[in-house]
Amino acid sequence: MRESQLDEFARMQAEQNGIELPDELLNEPELRLDGHFYYHAFWQLTSDRPVGFGPAPIPGSAIRVFARDYELNDEEAADLEFMIRRMDQTYLEIAAENEKREQKRQAAKNRTATPKGQ
């Protein structure tokens, strides 16, 4: 099922069962057409990240190649880079938070796995 079909299904189920829909479905924002382009570009460019010890920023060279491949003019390319950098910053912040959470989970797991007195 596509997302719009899932939303419609949720609306129908809520109506049939007398349940109030959550605000996320009642007031969900619509992406502008350029929003779809940036979203697509971000996920396509994310595969160009350098491999190493965790996620690294999307290289500027990858963004410039993407802009060239899509024949963007200078202003459009600058907008693309701005949007990708903002999205990437959020992505990297979330990835860092998830890594910290995982490290804490592993540390707690290791503490409980170690017998007392050792």
N, C-alpha and C positions, 0 to 999 in steps of 0.2 A: 504494500500500500504506500502511496505517496503521502507526504506530509499533509497536503490539503485534504486528502481522503480521510486520513486519521483525524484531523480536526473536525471534519464533517461527521464522522462516525461518533466522536466524543460528544458533539453537540446533540446528535440524535439520541444517544444513550442517556444523556443528562435530561433531555426533555421527557423521554419515556419514563424515566425513574424519578422525576421531580427533583433533580439535583441541580444546584446552582453551579454554573460553569466558573472555573477559576479566572481571575483577572487576566492571566497570561493568554487565555484563549479569547476572552471578550475584547481585550484591548491590544491584541498583538500588533506590533508595528509592521508596516509593509516596507520592504526594501525597494528603494528607487532603482531604476534600471542600472544606473552606474554602480549602485551598491552590489548588485549581482556580479558585475564585472570585477570589482575589487575583491569580492569574496572568492570568486573563481581564481583570480590571479594569485591571491594569497595561498590558497591550498595547492595550486600548481607550483608556486615558487618554494613552498616549504620543503619540497624534495631536493632543493638545491643547497640546503644547509650543509656546512662542513660536518663531517663525522668526527666525534671525539667523546669527551667526557660529559655528555649531556647536550641538550640543544644549544646551538649557537645561532646568532642572527643570520637572517637571509642575506647573502652577499649583495652588495650594491650592483656588482657586475651582472648578476642574474636578473635583477630588476631592470637594468638598462637593456639587456638582451630581450627580455619579455616586451618592453616598450617598443623596441625596434621591430620585433617580429609582428607586433600588432599595429605597426605603422602609426604610433602616437606622435603627435607634434610635441614641441618642447614643453608647452604648458600642461598638456595631458600627461606627459612622462613625469613631470614634477609632481602633479597631483597623485599619480600612481605611486611614486616613491614615498610621498608623504603618508598616504593611506596604508601602504604595506608596512612602513616603519611603525606606525601607530598600532596596527593589528599585531605586528610581530612583538612589540614591546609587551603587550598584554599577554600574548601567547607565552613568551619567555617568563613573565612573572608567574603565570599559572603553573608552568612546568617546574619552576623553582619551588613553589609552594608544595606541589605534589611530591617532589623529590624529598623535601624536608619531612613531610608527613610519612613518606615511605621509610626514611631513615629512622624516625622515631618508632614506627611500627616494628621495624626489624630489631632495634635496640631493645624494645620491650619484649619481643619474642625471645631474643637471646637471653635476657635476664631470667625469664621464666623457665627456659630450657636448661639453665645451669643449676645443678644440684647445690643445695645449701652446704656451706662449709668448704667450698672449693674456691 
